[in-house]
Amino acid sequence: MELGINALHIKLWATGGNKTKTPGLGAQFSLKALVRSGMKIGQIEDMTPIPTYSTRRKSGRRGKRL
């Protein structure tokens, strides 16, 4: 009988707030690597913070100039 970790519950989070709200490619590739190595994934939970106050993106007084 082999002892060790064989199943996981995973919590992912992105930057959140007024920035990106999706986990990056690194999170997806790391999940695939865990599954390929034989780990069993029990639960995947998204922990990205969602602002309760309406935050605004950073820009100057006249907006972002291109």
HTML snippet that shows the backbone in 3Dmol.js (N, CA, C, O; Angstrom):
<script src="https://3Dmol.org/build/3Dmol-min.js"></script>
<div id="view" style="width:600px;height:400px;position:relative"></div>
<script>
const pdb = `
ATOM      1  N   MET A   1       0.845  -1.181   0.000  1.00  0.00           N
ATOM      2  CA  MET A   1       0.000   0.000   0.000  1.00  0.00           C
ATOM      3  C   MET A   1       0.885   1.237   0.000  1.00  0.00           C
ATOM      4  O   MET A   1       1.811   1.354   0.802  1.00  0.00           O
ATOM      5  N   GLU A   2       0.592   2.142  -0.894  1.00  0.00           N
ATOM      6  CA  GLU A   2       1.404   3.338  -1.054  1.00  0.00           C
ATOM      7  C   GLU A   2       0.748   4.515  -0.335  1.00  0.00           C
ATOM      8  O   GLU A   2      -0.431   4.799  -0.549  1.00  0.00           O
ATOM      9  N   LEU A   3       1.503   5.187   0.505  1.00  0.00           N
ATOM     10  CA  LEU A   3       0.971   6.344   1.239  1.00  0.00           C
ATOM     11  C   LEU A   3       1.428   7.636   0.579  1.00  0.00           C
ATOM     12  O   LEU A   3       2.500   7.691  -0.024  1.00  0.00           O
ATOM     13  N   GLY A   4       0.617   8.659   0.698  1.00  0.00           N
ATOM     14  CA  GLY A   4       0.970   9.950   0.116  1.00  0.00           C
ATOM     15  C   GLY A   4      -0.279  10.690  -0.334  1.00  0.00           C
ATOM     16  O   GLY A   4      -1.400  10.301  -0.008  1.00  0.00           O
ATOM     17  N   ILE A   5      -0.073  11.741  -1.070  1.00  0.00           N
ATOM     18  CA  ILE A   5      -1.184  12.551  -1.567  1.00  0.00           C
ATOM     19  C   ILE A   5      -1.605  12.007  -2.928  1.00  0.00           C
ATOM     20  O   ILE A   5      -0.780  11.881  -3.833  1.00  0.00           O
ATOM     21  N   ASN A   6      -2.899  11.685  -3.073  1.00  0.00           N
ATOM     22  CA  ASN A   6      -3.373  11.184  -4.356  1.00  0.00           C
ATOM     23  C   ASN A   6      -4.612  11.923  -4.849  1.00  0.00           C
ATOM     24  O   ASN A   6      -5.072  11.654  -5.959  1.00  0.00           O
ATOM     25  N   ALA A   7      -5.171  12.849  -4.061  1.00  0.00           N
ATOM     26  CA  ALA A   7      -6.343  13.622  -4.486  1.00  0.00           C
ATOM     27  C   ALA A   7      -6.206  15.049  -3.969  1.00  0.00           C
ATOM     28  O   ALA A   7      -5.613  15.281  -2.915  1.00  0.00           O
ATOM     29  N   LEU A   8      -6.756  16.001  -4.715  1.00  0.00           N
ATOM     30  CA  LEU A   8      -6.609  17.419  -4.369  1.00  0.00           C
ATOM     31  C   LEU A   8      -7.930  18.168  -4.530  1.00  0.00           C
ATOM     32  O   LEU A   8      -8.752  17.825  -5.380  1.00  0.00           O
ATOM     33  N   HIS A   9      -8.118  19.182  -3.713  1.00  0.00           N
ATOM     34  CA  HIS A   9      -9.126  20.214  -3.938  1.00  0.00           C
ATOM     35  C   HIS A   9      -8.335  21.469  -4.282  1.00  0.00           C
ATOM     36  O   HIS A   9      -7.415  21.840  -3.552  1.00  0.00           O
ATOM     37  N   ILE A  10      -8.683  22.126  -5.386  1.00  0.00           N
ATOM     38  CA  ILE A  10      -7.871  23.224  -5.895  1.00  0.00           C
ATOM     39  C   ILE A  10      -8.639  24.529  -5.804  1.00  0.00           C
ATOM     40  O   ILE A  10      -9.823  24.591  -6.134  1.00  0.00           O
ATOM     41  N   LYS A  11      -7.953  25.572  -5.352  1.00  0.00           N
ATOM     42  CA  LYS A  11      -8.509  26.921  -5.330  1.00  0.00           C
ATOM     43  C   LYS A  11      -7.677  27.795  -6.259  1.00  0.00           C
ATOM     44  O   LYS A  11      -6.470  27.937  -6.064  1.00  0.00           O
ATOM     45  N   LEU A  12      -8.312  28.377  -7.258  1.00  0.00           N
ATOM     46  CA  LEU A  12      -7.638  29.265  -8.209  1.00  0.00           C
ATOM     47  C   LEU A  12      -8.097  30.690  -7.971  1.00  0.00           C
ATOM     48  O   LEU A  12      -9.248  30.926  -7.604  1.00  0.00           O
ATOM     49  N   TRP A  13      -7.204  31.633  -8.179  1.00  0.00           N
ATOM     50  CA  TRP A  13      -7.634  33.030  -8.156  1.00  0.00           C
ATOM     51  C   TRP A  13      -6.811  33.856  -9.110  1.00  0.00           C
ATOM     52  O   TRP A  13      -5.634  33.591  -9.353  1.00  0.00           O
ATOM     53  N   ALA A  14      -7.469  34.867  -9.644  1.00  0.00           N
ATOM     54  CA  ALA A  14      -6.813  35.801 -10.555  1.00  0.00           C
ATOM     55  C   ALA A  14      -6.576  37.103  -9.804  1.00  0.00           C
ATOM     56  O   ALA A  14      -6.814  37.179  -8.599  1.00  0.00           O
ATOM     57  N   THR A  15      -6.114  38.113 -10.502  1.00  0.00           N
ATOM     58  CA  THR A  15      -5.826  39.398  -9.872  1.00  0.00           C
ATOM     59  C   THR A  15      -7.099  40.014  -9.308  1.00  0.00           C
ATOM     60  O   THR A  15      -7.113  40.492  -8.174  1.00  0.00           O
ATOM     61  N   GLY A  16      -8.166  40.002 -10.096  1.00  0.00           N
ATOM     62  CA  GLY A  16      -9.459  40.490  -9.621  1.00  0.00           C
ATOM     63  C   GLY A  16      -9.491  42.005  -9.495  1.00  0.00           C
ATOM     64  O   GLY A  16      -8.624  42.704 -10.020  1.00  0.00           O
ATOM     65  N   GLY A  17     -10.491  42.498  -8.802  1.00  0.00           N
ATOM     66  CA  GLY A  17     -10.673  43.941  -8.668  1.00  0.00           C
ATOM     67  C   GLY A  17     -11.011  44.551 -10.004  1.00  0.00           C
ATOM     68  O   GLY A  17     -11.946  44.109 -10.672  1.00  0.00           O
ATOM     69  N   ASN A  18     -10.262  45.562 -10.402  1.00  0.00           N
ATOM     70  CA  ASN A  18     -10.504  46.175 -11.710  1.00  0.00           C
ATOM     71  C   ASN A  18      -9.494  45.696 -12.745  1.00  0.00           C
ATOM     72  O   ASN A  18      -9.350  46.308 -13.803  1.00  0.00           O
ATOM     73  N   LYS A  19      -8.802  44.614 -12.447  1.00  0.00           N
ATOM     74  CA  LYS A  19      -7.859  44.012 -13.394  1.00  0.00           C
ATOM     75  C   LYS A  19      -8.466  42.724 -13.953  1.00  0.00           C
ATOM     76  O   LYS A  19      -9.683  42.549 -13.887  1.00  0.00           O
ATOM     77  N   THR A  20      -7.670  41.841 -14.488  1.00  0.00           N
ATOM     78  CA  THR A  20      -8.186  40.629 -15.124  1.00  0.00           C
ATOM     79  C   THR A  20      -8.879  39.717 -14.119  1.00  0.00           C
ATOM     80  O   THR A  20      -8.446  39.601 -12.972  1.00  0.00           O
ATOM     81  N   LYS A  21      -9.946  39.078 -14.551  1.00  0.00           N
ATOM     82  CA  LYS A  21     -10.726  38.229 -13.667  1.00  0.00           C
ATOM     83  C   LYS A  21     -10.647  36.755 -14.037  1.00  0.00           C
ATOM     84  O   LYS A  21     -11.430  35.950 -13.534  1.00  0.00           O
ATOM     85  N   THR A  22      -9.707  36.388 -14.915  1.00  0.00           N
ATOM     86  CA  THR A  22      -9.548  34.990 -15.295  1.00  0.00           C
ATOM     87  C   THR A  22      -8.140  34.525 -14.930  1.00  0.00           C
ATOM     88  O   THR A  22      -7.176  35.264 -15.130  1.00  0.00           O
ATOM     89  N   PRO A  23      -8.013  33.313 -14.400  1.00  0.00           N
ATOM     90  CA  PRO A  23      -6.676  32.775 -14.133  1.00  0.00           C
ATOM     91  C   PRO A  23      -5.894  32.616 -15.436  1.00  0.00           C
ATOM     92  O   PRO A  23      -6.492  32.367 -16.483  1.00  0.00           O
ATOM     93  N   GLY A  24      -4.611  32.752 -15.393  1.00  0.00           N
ATOM     94  CA  GLY A  24      -3.786  32.728 -16.593  1.00  0.00           C
ATOM     95  C   GLY A  24      -3.558  31.333 -17.138  1.00  0.00           C
ATOM     96  O   GLY A  24      -4.095  30.349 -16.629  1.00  0.00           O
ATOM     97  N   LEU A  25      -2.749  31.269 -18.185  1.00  0.00           N
ATOM     98  CA  LEU A  25      -2.432  29.998 -18.828  1.00  0.00           C
ATOM     99  C   LEU A  25      -1.632  29.080 -17.903  1.00  0.00           C
ATOM    100  O   LEU A  25      -1.730  27.856 -17.999  1.00  0.00           O
ATOM    101  N   GLY A  26      -0.857  29.663 -17.028  1.00  0.00           N
ATOM    102  CA  GLY A  26      -0.060  28.852 -16.106  1.00  0.00           C
ATOM    103  C   GLY A  26      -0.925  27.995 -15.204  1.00  0.00           C
ATOM    104  O   GLY A  26      -0.555  26.868 -14.876  1.00  0.00           O
ATOM    105  N   ALA A  27      -2.078  28.520 -14.797  1.00  0.00           N
ATOM    106  CA  ALA A  27      -2.991  27.750 -13.949  1.00  0.00           C
ATOM    107  C   ALA A  27      -3.548  26.558 -14.708  1.00  0.00           C
ATOM    108  O   ALA A  27      -3.660  25.466 -14.150  1.00  0.00           O
ATOM    109  N   GLN A  28      -3.898  26.753 -15.970  1.00  0.00           N
ATOM    110  CA  GLN A  28      -4.453  25.665 -16.775  1.00  0.00           C
ATOM    111  C   GLN A  28      -3.401  24.578 -17.011  1.00  0.00           C
ATOM    112  O   GLN A  28      -3.695  23.389 -16.889  1.00  0.00           O
ATOM    113  N   PHE A  29      -2.185  24.985 -17.348  1.00  0.00           N
ATOM    114  CA  PHE A  29      -1.129  24.001 -17.611  1.00  0.00           C
ATOM    115  C   PHE A  29      -0.746  23.247 -16.343  1.00  0.00           C
ATOM    116  O   PHE A  29      -0.444  22.055 -16.404  1.00  0.00           O
ATOM    117  N   SER A  30      -0.753  23.921 -15.199  1.00  0.00           N
ATOM    118  CA  SER A  30      -0.408  23.224 -13.961  1.00  0.00           C
ATOM    119  C   SER A  30      -1.488  22.208 -13.587  1.00  0.00           C
ATOM    120  O   SER A  30      -1.173  21.136 -13.070  1.00  0.00           O
ATOM    121  N   LEU A  31      -2.765  22.535 -13.844  1.00  0.00           N
ATOM    122  CA  LEU A  31      -3.836  21.568 -13.598  1.00  0.00           C
ATOM    123  C   LEU A  31      -3.680  20.342 -14.483  1.00  0.00           C
ATOM    124  O   LEU A  31      -3.819  19.211 -14.016  1.00  0.00           O
ATOM    125  N   LYS A  32      -3.392  20.565 -15.764  1.00  0.00           N
ATOM    126  CA  LYS A  32      -3.201  19.445 -16.689  1.00  0.00           C
ATOM    127  C   LYS A  32      -2.025  18.577 -16.254  1.00  0.00           C
ATOM    128  O   LYS A  32      -2.085  17.351 -16.345  1.00  0.00           O
ATOM    129  N   ALA A  33      -0.958  19.211 -15.783  1.00  0.00           N
ATOM    130  CA  ALA A  33       0.217  18.454 -15.350  1.00  0.00           C
ATOM    131  C   ALA A  33      -0.100  17.602 -14.121  1.00  0.00           C
ATOM    132  O   ALA A  33       0.385  16.477 -14.003  1.00  0.00           O
ATOM    133  N   LEU A  34      -0.915  18.136 -13.206  1.00  0.00           N
ATOM    134  CA  LEU A  34      -1.292  17.362 -12.019  1.00  0.00           C
ATOM    135  C   LEU A  34      -2.125  16.142 -12.404  1.00  0.00           C
ATOM    136  O   LEU A  34      -1.935  15.055 -11.859  1.00  0.00           O
ATOM    137  N   VAL A  35      -3.051  16.330 -13.349  1.00  0.00           N
ATOM    138  CA  VAL A  35      -3.889  15.215 -13.781  1.00  0.00           C
ATOM    139  C   VAL A  35      -3.050  14.159 -14.494  1.00  0.00           C
ATOM    140  O   VAL A  35      -3.246  12.962 -14.282  1.00  0.00           O
ATOM    141  N   ARG A  36      -2.123  14.594 -15.334  1.00  0.00           N
ATOM    142  CA  ARG A  36      -1.261  13.643 -16.052  1.00  0.00           C
ATOM    143  C   ARG A  36      -0.371  12.844 -15.110  1.00  0.00           C
ATOM    144  O   ARG A  36      -0.033  11.694 -15.390  1.00  0.00           O
ATOM    145  N   SER A  37       0.005  13.459 -13.990  1.00  0.00           N
ATOM    146  CA  SER A  37       0.877  12.755 -13.054  1.00  0.00           C
ATOM    147  C   SER A  37       0.120  11.742 -12.192  1.00  0.00           C
ATOM    148  O   SER A  37       0.733  11.005 -11.419  1.00  0.00           O
ATOM    149  N   GLY A  38      -1.209  11.705 -12.322  1.00  0.00           N
ATOM    150  CA  GLY A  38      -1.975  10.688 -11.607  1.00  0.00           C
ATOM    151  C   GLY A  38      -2.786  11.214 -10.449  1.00  0.00           C
ATOM    152  O   GLY A  38      -3.421  10.428  -9.746  1.00  0.00           O
ATOM    153  N   MET A  39      -2.790  12.513 -10.224  1.00  0.00           N
ATOM    154  CA  MET A  39      -3.586  13.083  -9.139  1.00  0.00           C
ATOM    155  C   MET A  39      -5.064  13.097  -9.511  1.00  0.00           C
ATOM    156  O   MET A  39      -5.417  13.263 -10.678  1.00  0.00           O
ATOM    157  N   LYS A  40      -5.912  12.924  -8.524  1.00  0.00           N
ATOM    158  CA  LYS A  40      -7.353  13.024  -8.730  1.00  0.00           C
ATOM    159  C   LYS A  40      -7.803  14.400  -8.260  1.00  0.00           C
ATOM    160  O   LYS A  40      -7.518  14.800  -7.131  1.00  0.00           O
ATOM    161  N   ILE A  41      -8.500  15.118  -9.119  1.00  0.00           N
ATOM    162  CA  ILE A  41      -8.973  16.458  -8.791  1.00  0.00           C
ATOM    163  C   ILE A  41     -10.394  16.329  -8.260  1.00  0.00           C
ATOM    164  O   ILE A  41     -11.292  15.890  -8.978  1.00  0.00           O
ATOM    165  N   GLY A  42     -10.597  16.711  -7.004  1.00  0.00           N
ATOM    166  CA  GLY A  42     -11.921  16.589  -6.407  1.00  0.00           C
ATOM    167  C   GLY A  42     -12.790  17.797  -6.690  1.00  0.00           C
ATOM    168  O   GLY A  42     -13.948  17.644  -7.080  1.00  0.00           O
ATOM    169  N   GLN A  43     -12.263  18.983  -6.504  1.00  0.00           N
ATOM    170  CA  GLN A  43     -13.058  20.196  -6.613  1.00  0.00           C
ATOM    171  C   GLN A  43     -12.154  21.331  -7.067  1.00  0.00           C
ATOM    172  O   GLN A  43     -11.025  21.464  -6.594  1.00  0.00           O
ATOM    173  N   ILE A  44     -12.659  22.155  -7.994  1.00  0.00           N
ATOM    174  CA  ILE A  44     -11.929  23.343  -8.435  1.00  0.00           C
ATOM    175  C   ILE A  44     -12.786  24.537  -8.068  1.00  0.00           C
ATOM    176  O   ILE A  44     -13.936  24.633  -8.494  1.00  0.00           O
ATOM    177  N   GLU A  45     -12.230  25.456  -7.272  1.00  0.00           N
ATOM    178  CA  GLU A  45     -12.986  26.604  -6.781  1.00  0.00           C
ATOM    179  C   GLU A  45     -12.300  27.893  -7.231  1.00  0.00           C
ATOM    180  O   GLU A  45     -11.082  28.029  -7.120  1.00  0.00           O
ATOM    181  N   ASP A  46     -13.089  28.831  -7.738  1.00  0.00           N
ATOM    182  CA  ASP A  46     -12.559  30.118  -8.183  1.00  0.00           C
ATOM    183  C   ASP A  46     -12.645  31.110  -7.027  1.00  0.00           C
ATOM    184  O   ASP A  46     -13.738  31.400  -6.541  1.00  0.00           O
ATOM    185  N   MET A  47     -11.511  31.627  -6.587  1.00  0.00           N
ATOM    186  CA  MET A  47     -11.453  32.529  -5.436  1.00  0.00           C
ATOM    187  C   MET A  47     -11.117  33.958  -5.852  1.00  0.00           C
ATOM    188  O   MET A  47     -10.596  34.720  -5.038  1.00  0.00           O
ATOM    189  N   THR A  48     -11.400  34.344  -7.102  1.00  0.00           N
ATOM    190  CA  THR A  48     -11.068  35.673  -7.596  1.00  0.00           C
ATOM    191  C   THR A  48     -11.874  36.722  -6.847  1.00  0.00           C
ATOM    192  O   THR A  48     -13.098  36.610  -6.769  1.00  0.00           O
ATOM    193  N   PRO A  49     -11.217  37.744  -6.291  1.00  0.00           N
ATOM    194  CA  PRO A  49     -11.966  38.777  -5.562  1.00  0.00           C
ATOM    195  C   PRO A  49     -12.822  39.623  -6.504  1.00  0.00           C
ATOM    196  O   PRO A  49     -12.360  40.067  -7.555  1.00  0.00           O
ATOM    197  N   ILE A  50     -14.054  39.834  -6.114  1.00  0.00           N
ATOM    198  CA  ILE A  50     -14.978  40.657  -6.887  1.00  0.00           C
ATOM    199  C   ILE A  50     -15.230  41.926  -6.081  1.00  0.00           C
ATOM    200  O   ILE A  50     -15.620  41.843  -4.916  1.00  0.00           O
ATOM    201  N   PRO A  51     -15.014  43.103  -6.677  1.00  0.00           N
ATOM    202  CA  PRO A  51     -15.182  44.337  -5.908  1.00  0.00           C
ATOM    203  C   PRO A  51     -16.653  44.602  -5.583  1.00  0.00           C
ATOM    204  O   PRO A  51     -17.528  44.432  -6.433  1.00  0.00           O
ATOM    205  N   THR A  52     -16.912  45.020  -4.345  1.00  0.00           N
ATOM    206  CA  THR A  52     -18.283  45.368  -3.960  1.00  0.00           C
ATOM    207  C   THR A  52     -18.539  46.853  -4.190  1.00  0.00           C
ATOM    208  O   THR A  52     -19.689  47.270  -4.331  1.00  0.00           O
ATOM    209  N   TYR A  53     -17.501  47.633  -4.227  1.00  0.00           N
ATOM    210  CA  TYR A  53     -17.618  49.046  -4.545  1.00  0.00           C
ATOM    211  C   TYR A  53     -17.170  49.197  -5.997  1.00  0.00           C
ATOM    212  O   TYR A  53     -16.258  48.493  -6.431  1.00  0.00           O
ATOM    213  N   SER A  54     -17.780  50.082  -6.737  1.00  0.00           N
ATOM    214  CA  SER A  54     -17.464  50.180  -8.167  1.00  0.00           C
ATOM    215  C   SER A  54     -16.106  50.856  -8.353  1.00  0.00           C
ATOM    216  O   SER A  54     -16.001  52.083  -8.340  1.00  0.00           O
ATOM    217  N   THR A  55     -15.080  50.040  -8.524  1.00  0.00           N
ATOM    218  CA  THR A  55     -13.739  50.573  -8.735  1.00  0.00           C
ATOM    219  C   THR A  55     -13.588  50.980 -10.191  1.00  0.00           C
ATOM    220  O   THR A  55     -14.249  50.434 -11.074  1.00  0.00           O
ATOM    221  N   ARG A  56     -12.735  51.915 -10.421  1.00  0.00           N
ATOM    222  CA  ARG A  56     -12.481  52.391 -11.782  1.00  0.00           C
ATOM    223  C   ARG A  56     -11.067  52.028 -12.167  1.00  0.00           C
ATOM    224  O   ARG A  56     -10.177  51.941 -11.321  1.00  0.00           O
ATOM    225  N   ARG A  57     -10.872  51.819 -13.447  1.00  0.00           N
ATOM    226  CA  ARG A  57      -9.524  51.540 -13.931  1.00  0.00           C
ATOM    227  C   ARG A  57      -8.651  52.783 -13.785  1.00  0.00           C
ATOM    228  O   ARG A  57      -9.142  53.911 -13.827  1.00  0.00           O
ATOM    229  N   LYS A  58      -7.361  52.560 -13.614  1.00  0.00           N
ATOM    230  CA  LYS A  58      -6.425  53.654 -13.458  1.00  0.00           C
ATOM    231  C   LYS A  58      -6.296  54.404 -14.780  1.00  0.00           C
ATOM    232  O   LYS A  58      -5.963  53.808 -15.805  1.00  0.00           O
ATOM    233  N   SER A  59      -6.553  55.687 -14.758  1.00  0.00           N
ATOM    234  CA  SER A  59      -6.341  56.545 -15.923  1.00  0.00           C
ATOM    235  C   SER A  59      -6.208  57.973 -15.403  1.00  0.00           C
ATOM    236  O   SER A  59      -6.562  58.278 -14.264  1.00  0.00           O
ATOM    237  N   GLY A  60      -5.703  58.810 -16.244  1.00  0.00           N
ATOM    238  CA  GLY A  60      -5.492  60.202 -15.846  1.00  0.00           C
ATOM    239  C   GLY A  60      -6.783  60.991 -15.829  1.00  0.00           C
ATOM    240  O   GLY A  60      -7.870  60.446 -16.021  1.00  0.00           O
ATOM    241  N   ARG A  61      -6.642  62.273 -15.597  1.00  0.00           N
ATOM    242  CA  ARG A  61      -7.797  63.158 -15.519  1.00  0.00           C
ATOM    243  C   ARG A  61      -8.528  63.241 -16.853  1.00  0.00           C
ATOM    244  O   ARG A  61      -9.754  63.346 -16.896  1.00  0.00           O
ATOM    245  N   ARG A  62      -7.758  63.193 -17.944  1.00  0.00           N
ATOM    246  CA  ARG A  62      -8.353  63.274 -19.279  1.00  0.00           C
ATOM    247  C   ARG A  62      -8.466  61.911 -19.959  1.00  0.00           C
ATOM    248  O   ARG A  62      -8.748  61.840 -21.155  1.00  0.00           O
ATOM    249  N   GLY A  63      -8.257  60.858 -19.230  1.00  0.00           N
ATOM    250  CA  GLY A  63      -8.332  59.527 -19.813  1.00  0.00           C
ATOM    251  C   GLY A  63      -6.987  59.068 -20.342  1.00  0.00           C
ATOM    252  O   GLY A  63      -5.998  59.799 -20.294  1.00  0.00           O
ATOM    253  N   LYS A  64      -6.970  57.871 -20.838  1.00  0.00           N
ATOM    254  CA  LYS A  64      -5.723  57.294 -21.349  1.00  0.00           C
ATOM    255  C   LYS A  64      -5.487  57.781 -22.773  1.00  0.00           C
ATOM    256  O   LYS A  64      -6.360  57.662 -23.633  1.00  0.00           O
ATOM    257  N   ARG A  65      -4.298  58.333 -23.013  1.00  0.00           N
ATOM    258  CA  ARG A  65      -3.968  58.814 -24.355  1.00  0.00           C
ATOM    259  C   ARG A  65      -3.211  57.749 -25.096  1.00  0.00           C
ATOM    260  O   ARG A  65      -2.316  57.117 -24.535  1.00  0.00           O
ATOM    261  N   LEU A  66      -3.546  57.542 -26.330  1.00  0.00           N
ATOM    262  CA  LEU A  66      -2.881  56.512 -27.135  1.00  0.00           C
ATOM    263  C   LEU A  66      -1.798  57.095 -28.007  1.00  0.00           C
ATOM    264  O   LEU A  66      -1.140  56.364 -28.747  1.00  0.00           O
TER     265      LEU A  66
END
`;
const viewer = $3Dmol.createViewer("view");
viewer.addModel(pdb, "pdb");
viewer.setStyle({}, {cartoon: {color: "spectrum"}});
viewer.zoomTo();
viewer.render();
</script>
